[in-house]
């Protein structure tokens, strides 16, 4: 599956537009990660725990979107948009959503 933020796939011709496809992932960050991330904020530096959670959520969202595109008969997704949000009480959960247009290219 070719996935790109661009509106076309260089070197390919679009044969069919199959519609918008999406993928979402919401992951909760546990209390220990929150605690150590808070310490990291005070001392400075990057929070590997949160970065890992964001990476995992992003990978899940992209996989879900690709699965939906494949079910529609697509072999590429163009115009992909990626969004990060916090949800839940005090932003305790991380949400990643992706969307794009499923297409068939040759």
N, C-alpha and C positions, 0 to 999 in steps of 0.2 A: 504494500500500500504506500503510495507516494503521498506525503502530507506536507503542505507548504502554506505559508502565509500569503504568497503571491497569488494574483488572480489567474495565472496561467502556469502550465508546466512546460518550460522551455524544451523544444524538440519533440513535443507531442501535439497531436490534434485532439480537441475535445469532440467526442462522438455523441455524448449524451449527458445532460444535466439531470441528476437524480434527486435533487432536493437538499435541504439543510439537514445536517446531522449534528448531534451534540453528545457530549460526555460530561459527567459530573462526578466529583468525588468529595466527600466530606469526611474528615478524619478528626478525631478528638485528640488533643494533646494531654498527656497525663500530668498529674500533680508534680511528679519528680522532674519531668522535663521543664515544667513551668518554673519550679523553684530554681533549678540550675541556670535556666535562661535568665531569670531575674538577677542572679549573682553575676552572670556574664555581662548583663546590661550595666551593672554598677562598676565592674572592673574594666569594661570595654572588650571589644572583640566580637567574633561571630558566634552565633548559637548553632552548633552542629546538629543538635537535637531537632530544632525547628527546621533547619535547612533539609534535614533528612525527611521530615514529615511532609514538607512542601514538595520535595522531589517525588515521594511516594504517591501523593495525591495527584500530582501532575501526570505521572506515568499511568495511573489508573484511569484518569479522565481521558487521556489520549487513546488508551486501549479500548475503552468503551465506545468512543467516537468511531474509531477504525472498525470495530465489530459491527456497528450499526451501518456504516457505509458498505462494508462487505456484504451484509445481509440484503442491501438494496441493489447489489450487483456492481458496485463501484470498484475501481482500481486506483483511485486517487481522490484526495480531498484538497480543495483550494480555498483561499481566502480565510484561513484559520485565524480565529481570535481567541486569545487566552486571557482569563480573568481570575484574579485571586481575591478572596474575601474572608473575613472572619465572621462567624455566626455563633449564635447561642449566647448563654449568659456570660457576660464579661468577655465576649470574643473567645470563648474557650474551644471553639472548633474552627478548623481550617477548611475552606471550600475552594476548589478549583473547578472552573467550568470552561469548556472549550466548545467552539462551534465552527462549522465550515460548510462548504458546499461539496456534496459527493458528486463525482463525475466519473464517466468512463472515457479513458483516453486510449489512443492508438499511436 
